[in-house]
Amino acid sequence: MDDDELPAELLEALAHEREALRSHESSALAVAQGLRALIQRRYRYDPSYLEDPQLAAWLRSLALGRKNMHLAALHAGRDARHLGRGVCYELNALLCEVLRRVGIPAAVASGWTFDRGILAEPDHLWALALLPTPSGPRFLPLDASTTRAGRPLHAASRPPGSWRQPRRAGAAPR
């Protein structure tokens, strides 16, 4: 995402973490865990945010070519207390974005969480940070949508309809 699509508070935190990592003031592990904690503190897990008619109308009006519609949706749910609202997908896509912005390679993964007891399809998404270790680089799973006790939070189900942007005629699939 472009900087102008992210809240100033988040950009300030990223600048601080990037400098701490660059100056070796903080380890990559500490920075990754700090960014996850920032998202857990300043964003809200809210499976009902897409039910807001104004937000739904705004999402339908998004232009093709938007860098990341999910992060745009997350920040559209901003209020006086939270920088945005979303579920595991949006919160952990944001975590992946901010990890990359401070120089930590990151990806997202989806899979099952056994506390739901449903194994028909993956029901959760989390971030992976690629961190240096004495044994070489290793992925650390990080989940910005967990409780303080580490339990994943879940939405009952996604609203019907596609979240993907319609493809332009002749455009290659993403």
C-alpha positions in Angstrom: 0.0 0.0 0.0 1.0 3.6 -0.5 1.9 5.6 2.6 -1.1 7.9 2.1 -3.4 4.9 2.6 -2.0 4.1 6.0 -2.7 6.0 9.3 0.0 8.4 10.4 0.3 6.7 13.8 1.1 3.4 12.1 3.7 5.1 9.8 5.4 6.7 12.8 5.6 3.3 14.6 7.1 1.7 11.5 9.7 4.4 11.2 10.7 3.8 14.8 10.9 0.0 14.4 12.8 0.3 11.1 15.4 2.5 12.8 15.6 0.2 15.9 16.2 -2.8 13.6 18.7 -1.0 11.4 20.7 0.3 14.4 20.6 -3.2 16.0 18.8 -1.6 19.0 16.2 -4.4 18.6 16.3 -7.9 17.2 14.1 -8.9 14.3 12.2 -11.2 16.7 11.5 -8.3 19.1 10.4 -6.0 16.2 8.1 -8.7 14.8 6.5 -9.3 18.1 6.2 -5.6 18.8 4.4 -5.0 15.5 2.0 -7.8 16.2 1.3 -6.3 19.6 0.8 -2.9 18.0 -1.9 -4.3 15.7 -3.5 -6.2 18.6 -3.7 -3.0 20.6 -4.7 -0.4 17.9 -6.9 -2.5 15.7 -10.1 -4.3 16.5 -11.2 -7.9 15.6 -14.7 -7.3 14.4 -16.5 -9.9 12.2 -19.5 -7.6 11.7 -17.6 -4.6 10.2 -18.6 -5.6 6.7 -22.3 -5.3 7.7 -21.9 -1.5 7.9 -23.9 -0.2 4.9 -21.6 2.8 4.4 -18.5 0.7 4.4 -20.1 -1.8 2.0 -21.0 1.0 -0.4 -17.5 2.4 -0.2 -16.0 -1.0 -0.9 -18.2 -1.5 -4.0 -17.0 1.9 -5.3 -13.3 1.1 -5.0 -11.5 1.6 -8.3 -9.7 -1.2 -10.2 -6.0 -1.2 -9.5 -6.3 -0.5 -5.8 -3.1 -1.9 -4.2 -4.9 -3.9 -1.5 -8.6 -3.7 -1.1 -8.5 -5.7 2.2 -6.2 -3.2 3.9 -8.3 -0.4 2.5 -11.4 -2.0 4.1 -9.5 -2.5 7.4 -8.7 1.2 7.6 -12.2 2.3 6.4 -13.4 0.8 9.7 -11.4 3.3 11.7 -13.1 5.0 14.7 -12.1 7.2 17.6 -10.4 4.3 19.4 -9.2 1.9 16.7 -7.1 2.5 13.6 -9.4 -0.1 11.9 -11.5 -3.2 12.1 -11.3 -6.5 10.5 -10.9 -10.3 10.9 -7.9 -12.6 10.7 -7.4 -11.9 7.0 -7.2 -8.1 7.2 -5.3 -8.0 10.5 -2.6 -10.5 9.4 -2.4 -9.1 5.9 -1.6 -5.8 7.6 1.0 -7.5 9.8 2.7 -9.0 6.7 2.7 -5.5 5.1 4.3 -3.8 8.1 6.9 -6.6 8.6 8.0 -6.1 5.0 8.1 -2.3 5.4 10.6 -2.6 8.3 12.8 -5.0 6.3 11.6 -8.4 7.7 10.6 -10.8 4.9 7.1 -12.0 5.5 4.3 -14.0 4.0 0.8 -15.2 4.9 -0.5 -18.7 5.4 -3.9 -20.2 5.8 -5.0 -23.3 7.5 -7.1 -25.0 10.2 -7.4 -24.2 13.8 -8.6 -27.2 15.7 -10.6 -25.3 18.3 -13.4 -24.9 15.7 -13.6 -28.6 14.9 -14.2 -28.0 11.2 -11.8 -29.5 8.7 -13.7 -29.0 5.5 -11.7 -25.9 4.5 -9.0 -23.7 6.0 -10.6 -21.3 8.5 -7.8 -19.0 9.5 -5.0 -16.8 8.1 -1.9 -15.7 9.9 1.4 -14.0 9.1 4.9 -15.6 8.8 8.0 -13.6 9.6 11.3 -15.0 8.2 13.8 -14.4 11.0 17.5 -15.1 11.3 18.5 -17.8 13.8 21.8 -19.5 14.6 20.6 -22.4 12.4 19.7 -20.2 9.5 16.5 -18.4 8.5 13.3 -19.8 10.1 9.6 -18.8 9.7 7.9 -17.5 12.9 4.1 -17.7 12.8 2.6 -14.5 14.1 -1.1 -14.0 14.5 -2.4 -10.4 15.1 -6.0 -11.8 15.5 -5.5 -13.8 18.7 -6.6 -13.2 22.2 -4.0 -12.3 24.8 -4.0 -16.0 25.7 -3.2 -16.9 22.1 -6.5 -18.4 21.1 -7.5 -17.5 17.5 -10.6 -15.3 17.0 -13.0 -16.4 14.3 -15.8 -14.9 12.3 -18.9 -17.1 12.0 -18.8 -16.8 8.2 -17.9 -14.4 5.5 -20.6 -12.4 3.9 -21.8 -13.8 0.5 -20.2 -12.4 -2.6 -16.7 -12.1 -4.0 -14.1 -10.0 -2.3 -11.9 -10.0 -5.4 -11.8 -7.1 -7.8 -13.4 -8.0 -11.1 -10.8 -8.7 -13.8 -10.5 -6.5 -16.8 -11.1 -8.1 -20.1 -7.9 -9.8 -21.2 -6.1 -9.3 -17.8 -4.2 -12.3 -16.4 -5.6 -13.9 -13.2 -3.9 -12.8 -10.0 
